Amino acid sequence: MQKVVIIGAGPVGLLLAHYLLSRRNYQVEIYESRLDPRLAEQSSQRTFPIALQSRGLNAIEQIFGLKVALAKKGVWSQGVLIYPKQGKPRQINRKMPTLLIDRNQLSLVLLEHLLEQYSQELLTVKFDCPCVDINPETQEAILESKNGERFTAKYDRLVGADGVRSLVREVLSARADIQCQKNFIPDVYKSLHVPRIAPDKTVELAGNYVHTSTLGKGIRLVLAPQPDDWLHGTLIFPPDNNPLENCTTDEAVLAYFQDNIAFIKPVMRLEDAAMLRQQPVSKIMTVKCDRMHVGDRILLVGDAAHAVSPSIGQGCNASLQDVQVFAQCLDRYEDKWEEALPAFTVERLSDVHALRELSDYSFPRSKSMMLEFVFRLTVGKKLRPWFPLLTNPLPMELIMESELPYSEVLKRGQGWINRVRESIQN
Ligand SMILES: Cc1cc2nc3c(=O)[nH]c(=O)nc-3n(C[C@H](O)[C@H](O)[C@H](O)COP(=O)(O)OP(=O)(O)OC[C@H]3O[C@@H](n4cnc5c(N)ncnc54)[C@H](O)[C@@H]3O)c2cc1C
């Protein structure tokens, strides 16, 4: 029995634990810096909605019962409604199903399912217990318990699934075991929650579509329906163009939305504006590494190895897919990590690097390309059966409506990606 220590009980760390334990020859210990989600009040923990498509859902489906359990806590979406400043929205339907689920709910379901199935001899999960260092020579993770005391956990294999600000990655990078680039993208965001149904019940926004609006100068609103008749989402804007900067009262925030985003006017209340005003502005970091393993014993997965912009809606999908691909490597090399780890890096790195490129350059930033983007997603798509050569799918469509590997999507969409990159550089 090999002992695997996983740092981070996010979606990826928890799904990997499912995969490893189902192989029957692993004992797993998970350490997580946040509070136990079963005990903590959900509203007190940072969260946001995640859209899971086929790549992430396929990875989840391999574990019996998980998809059904997740679907109970999420909402199936049929596509996107894009709202202009005034008037009717444009509707983009998706052929493939998308499950909208809150990030913390996703982790909670994965955790509960895990604890139901495996005994303490095979699985332990410790919350409020951050990893503060690792020592690859002695095969130890150094952890800090609730009362501030440090202790070590010995491992046969170690997994860094500790997200975009990964401690495991930082230690490996400081030792020059791995090369990483970290950047902040030119967008920041604030979380927003509004009811889906107007207080007087005269207006009801669709419960099976994502609602989006572009307000110019890089400001965008994305809202995803939740099972409890709420819309959860984000207001995204450039760091030097916060549309709420001069709104010093809750009333001023509400007035901004009422004046600029017609569709939200009937549902947004003063208390929603007050909550939004209190939300911090969050920065978004991206990560690119030159490998996803170190030596024979250490694996990096998910955002720890390859965080991308949330605009592309693939960070979690790609991260869950990491787990499925790694399990295939374990199958191929009969659980010999010394062979499975390098094979995983070779197989996965080109896809996660391609995703990074797609994430940076799929969305246009110039007005003319934005018009072309919306035209091709709506009218162009309808004309495609008659003019297939003139109306090639955009990379975003291939991401959302196919299961092609990211590197193949990049190959097919390279023309568009190059144009967006050039428009940004000029
Ligand atoms: C606003 C927003 C919207 C998004 N929308 C989408 C979407 O629609 N679709 C999509 O696919 N992706 C989306 N993403 C990306 C997605 O959230 C991430 O890709 C995904 O959560 C990665 O999972 P993870 O388990 O690798 O990392 P995380 O979810 O970050 O989990 C890492 C865990 O490790 C813990 N941890 C960190 N450091 C330590 C430590 N030192 N010791 C112990 N534990 C530690 C953290 O507390 C955390 O629980 C979005 C991201 C944002 C910010």
The ligand as an SDF file (V2000), in Angstrom:
LIG
                    3D

 53 58  0  0  0  0  0  0  0  0999 V2000
  -14.3400   33.8940  -10.5900 C   0  0  0  0  0  0  0  0  0  0  0  0
  -13.9280   32.5630  -11.1160 C   0  0  0  0  0  0  0  0  0  0  0  0
  -14.7720   31.8510  -11.9660 C   0  0  0  0  0  0  0  0  0  0  0  0
  -14.3850   30.6130  -12.4710 C   0  0  0  0  0  0  0  0  0  0  0  0
  -15.2300   29.9520  -13.3270 N   0  0  0  0  0  0  0  0  0  0  0  0
  -14.8580   28.7690  -13.8510 C   0  0  0  0  0  0  0  0  0  0  0  0
  -15.7340   28.0700  -14.7420 C   0  0  0  0  0  0  0  0  0  0  0  0
  -16.8400   28.5260  -15.0610 O   0  0  0  0  0  0  0  0  0  0  0  0
  -15.3020   26.8730  -15.2600 N   0  0  0  0  0  0  0  0  0  0  0  0
  -14.0810   26.3430  -14.9500 C   0  0  0  0  0  0  0  0  0  0  0  0
  -13.7460   25.2640  -15.4550 O   0  0  0  0  0  0  0  0  0  0  0  0
  -13.2550   26.9840  -14.0930 N   0  0  0  0  0  0  0  0  0  0  0  0
  -13.6020   28.1770  -13.5330 C   0  0  0  0  0  0  0  0  0  0  0  0
  -12.7600   28.8210  -12.6660 N   0  0  0  0  0  0  0  0  0  0  0  0
  -11.4550   28.1870  -12.3380 C   0  0  0  0  0  0  0  0  0  0  0  0
  -11.5970   27.1700  -11.1960 C   0  0  0  0  0  0  0  0  0  0  0  0
  -12.1050   27.7820  -10.0560 O   0  0  0  0  0  0  0  0  0  0  0  0
  -10.2550   26.5450  -10.8700 C   0  0  0  0  0  0  0  0  0  0  0  0
   -9.6010   26.1580  -12.0340 O   0  0  0  0  0  0  0  0  0  0  0  0
  -10.4400   25.3180   -9.9600 C   0  0  0  0  0  0  0  0  0  0  0  0
  -11.0260   25.6990   -8.7470 O   0  0  0  0  0  0  0  0  0  0  0  0
   -9.0960   24.6400   -9.7280 C   0  0  0  0  0  0  0  0  0  0  0  0
   -9.2410   23.6280   -8.7670 O   0  0  0  0  0  0  0  0  0  0  0  0
   -8.0200   23.2420   -7.8060 P   0  0  0  0  0  0  0  0  0  0  0  0
   -8.5290   22.1700   -6.9230 O   0  0  0  0  0  0  0  0  0  0  0  0
   -6.8050   23.0170   -8.6340 O   0  0  0  0  0  0  0  0  0  0  0  0
   -7.7080   24.5930   -6.9950 O   0  0  0  0  0  0  0  0  0  0  0  0
   -8.5930   25.3240   -5.9010 P   0  0  0  0  0  0  0  0  0  0  0  0
  -10.0330   25.2650   -6.2420 O   0  0  0  0  0  0  0  0  0  0  0  0
   -7.9770   26.6640   -5.7250 O   0  0  0  0  0  0  0  0  0  0  0  0
   -8.3510   24.4510   -4.5900 O   0  0  0  0  0  0  0  0  0  0  0  0
   -7.0870   24.4340   -3.9640 C   0  0  0  0  0  0  0  0  0  0  0  0
   -7.2920   24.1430   -2.4970 C   0  0  0  0  0  0  0  0  0  0  0  0
   -6.0100   24.0880   -1.8530 O   0  0  0  0  0  0  0  0  0  0  0  0
   -6.0860   24.7630   -0.6150 C   0  0  0  0  0  0  0  0  0  0  0  0
   -4.7330   25.2370   -0.2520 N   0  0  0  0  0  0  0  0  0  0  0  0
   -4.0490   26.2660   -0.7880 C   0  0  0  0  0  0  0  0  0  0  0  0
   -2.8270   26.3660   -0.2010 N   0  0  0  0  0  0  0  0  0  0  0  0
   -2.7720   25.3760    0.7180 C   0  0  0  0  0  0  0  0  0  0  0  0
   -1.7600   24.9660    1.6550 C   0  0  0  0  0  0  0  0  0  0  0  0
   -0.5730   25.5970    1.7300 N   0  0  0  0  0  0  0  0  0  0  0  0
   -2.0280   23.9230    2.4690 N   0  0  0  0  0  0  0  0  0  0  0  0
   -3.2130   23.2650    2.3920 C   0  0  0  0  0  0  0  0  0  0  0  0
   -4.2060   23.6130    1.5300 N   0  0  0  0  0  0  0  0  0  0  0  0
   -3.9750   24.6530    0.7060 C   0  0  0  0  0  0  0  0  0  0  0  0
   -7.0530   25.9050   -0.8740 C   0  0  0  0  0  0  0  0  0  0  0  0
   -7.6280   26.3870    0.3160 O   0  0  0  0  0  0  0  0  0  0  0  0
   -8.0660   25.2360   -1.7910 C   0  0  0  0  0  0  0  0  0  0  0  0
   -9.1460   24.6740   -1.0830 O   0  0  0  0  0  0  0  0  0  0  0  0
  -13.1170   30.0600  -12.1320 C   0  0  0  0  0  0  0  0  0  0  0  0
  -12.2660   30.7780  -11.2770 C   0  0  0  0  0  0  0  0  0  0  0  0
  -12.6560   32.0130  -10.7690 C   0  0  0  0  0  0  0  0  0  0  0  0
  -11.7060   32.7580   -9.8590 C   0  0  0  0  0  0  0  0  0  0  0  0
  1  2  1  0
  2  3  1  0
  2 52  2  0
  3  4  2  0
  4  5  1  0
  4 50  1  0
  5  6  2  0
  6  7  1  0
  6 13  1  0
  7  8  2  0
  7  9  1  0
  9 10  1  0
 10 11  2  0
 10 12  1  0
 12 13  2  0
 13 14  1  0
 14 15  1  0
 14 50  1  0
 15 16  1  0
 16 17  1  0
 16 18  1  0
 18 19  1  0
 18 20  1  0
 20 21  1  0
 20 22  1  0
 22 23  1  0
 23 24  1  0
 24 25  2  0
 24 26  1  0
 24 27  1  0
 27 28  1  0
 28 29  2  0
 28 30  1  0
 28 31  1  0
 31 32  1  0
 32 33  1  0
 33 34  1  0
 33 48  1  0
 34 35  1  0
 35 36  1  0
 35 46  1  0
 36 37  1  0
 36 45  1  0
 37 38  2  0
 38 39  1  0
 39 40  1  0
 39 45  2  0
 40 41  1  0
 40 42  2  0
 42 43  1  0
 43 44  2  0
 44 45  1  0
 46 47  1  0
 46 48  1  0
 48 49  1  0
 50 51  2  0
 51 52  1  0
 52 53  1  0
M  END
$$$$
